[in-house]
Amino acid sequence: MATECTAYRDSKGGLHLTPEKATLADLAGVLGRVGEEGGMTAGVAKLLFEKREEIERVFMEHDKMLAAASGTSGTGADVIPMTDAS
């Protein structure tokens, strides 16, 4: 019997069961691969600084998903009902 569930879509179209997983996928996409030069911390810090606008956008989208999920505000347009055939 099919059942309905809620999923959250990341910016690349991937579906995730929680807003946190969708946000982490978006953040990973924004950060990309951290190179070996300068060490991981330096590379991540540089990317965070360079990608600040994109990272802030991802967190704003995350906050909207949480608000929509809790019913406090938002349209819920990014909440996608899914069916599970199990």
Secondary structure as GFF3:
##gff-version 3
##sequence-region A 1 86
A	DSSP	beta_strand	3	9	.	.	.	ID=ss1
A	DSSP	beta_strand	15	16	.	.	.	ID=ss2
A	DSSP	alpha_helix	19	31	.	.	.	ID=ss3
A	DSSP	alpha_helix	39	50	.	.	.	ID=ss4
A	DSSP	alpha_helix	52	70	.	.	.	ID=ss5
A	DSSP	beta_strand	79	84	.	.	.	ID=ss6
###
